[in-house]
Each structure stands twice: as structure tokens, then as C-alpha cells.
Amino acid sequence: MRYTLTAPAEVDIPDIQPDFSAPFFAGFQVVASYILAGAMIVVLIMLIIAGAALAFRGLASDRVRTWAGENILWIFIAAAVLGAASGLFQWFVNFDFGF
């Protein structure tokens, strides 16, 4: 027994207009903004503590100054990465920077 399949010469595809306005995106943007802002605040506090510990000898113990000396470069790198990620995120969600 043989079956013969025939395919139409033309396929009529209707226009598709996707809807990208998912209702959870606004909540996702708020949560991501809070996470990025919280991380930036934590890194800024770490940078202030490390800089003050290295700048003022009597402000912190030797253990804190040793930690600050070993990790201040990593704190700067973390601040740069978080700042770049925050800027890119704001650009992608069409944040108005004001200029």
C-alpha cells in the first residue's frame, strides 16, 4: 500500500504581531534594580572602610588594615563591575539618565 503526500505550492502565513509587554517584567526590573543598588551600597561601604583603614592608622586594628590592603583592589574591581552592570541594565530598560 502506497500513500502519496502532496504539499501546496504556496503557504499563506498570516502576519504575526508579538506582544512583548509581559506583566512580570516591571516587577523583575524593580527587583533587579534593588539588588544592584543594594550590592552597590555594600561595595561602597566596604570601599569606605578599606580606604579609611589604610589612610588612618589608629582608626582600625592591624587585622582590618591587613584585610583592607589585601582586598582593596578587588573592592575597586567589584565596584567597577557593579557600576557597569547597573548602567547597562538601566540602558536596556530605557532609564532616562537626564542628558
C-alpha positions in Angstrom: 0.0 0.0 0.0 1.4 3.4 -1.0 0.5 6.8 0.2 1.1 9.9 -1.8 1.6 13.1 0.0 1.2 16.4 -1.8 2.4 19.7 -0.4 0.8 23.0 -1.5 3.0 25.2 -3.7 2.3 28.3 -1.6 1.7 28.6 2.1 -0.3 31.6 3.3 1.3 32.7 6.6 -0.7 35.5 8.4 1.1 38.5 9.9 2.1 37.9 13.5 2.4 40.9 15.8 4.1 39.7 19.1 3.2 41.4 22.3 6.3 41.9 24.4 4.5 43.6 27.3 4.7 40.8 29.8 3.2 41.9 33.1 6.0 40.4 35.2 8.8 42.5 33.5 8.0 45.6 35.6 8.4 43.6 38.8 11.5 42.0 37.5 13.0 45.4 36.7 12.2 46.7 40.2 13.7 43.6 41.9 16.9 43.7 39.8 17.3 47.4 40.5 17.0 46.8 44.2 19.6 44.0 44.0 22.0 46.1 42.0 21.5 49.1 44.3 21.9 47.1 47.4 25.1 45.5 46.1 26.5 48.9 45.1 25.8 50.3 48.6 27.5 47.3 50.3 30.6 47.7 48.0 30.7 51.4 48.6 30.6 50.8 52.4 33.4 48.2 52.0 35.4 50.7 49.9 35.0 53.5 52.5 36.0 51.2 55.4 39.1 49.8 53.5 40.2 53.3 52.4 39.7 54.7 55.9 41.6 51.8 57.5 44.5 52.3 55.2 44.5 56.1 55.4 44.2 56.5 59.2 46.5 54.2 61.2 44.7 54.5 64.6 41.2 54.0 63.2 41.3 50.2 62.7 43.1 47.2 64.1 46.1 45.6 62.3 43.8 42.8 61.2 41.4 45.2 59.5 44.3 47.1 57.8 45.7 43.8 56.6 42.4 42.8 55.1 42.0 46.3 53.5 45.4 46.1 52.0 44.9 42.7 50.5 41.4 43.3 49.2 41.1 47.0 48.2 41.9 46.2 44.6 39.2 43.5 44.5 36.7 46.0 46.0 37.6 48.5 43.3 37.0 45.8 40.6 33.7 44.8 42.2 32.6 48.5 42.2 33.5 48.9 38.6 31.7 45.7 37.5 28.6 46.5 39.5 28.6 50.1 38.2 28.9 48.8 34.6 26.2 46.2 35.1 23.9 48.8 36.7 24.5 51.2 33.8 23.8 48.5 31.2 20.7 47.4 33.0 19.4 50.9 33.1 20.2 51.4 29.5 18.4 48.2 28.5 15.2 49.2 30.4 15.3 52.7 28.8 16.1 54.6 32.0 16.1 58.3 31.5 19.6 59.5 32.5 18.6 63.1 32.1 21.1 64.1 29.3 
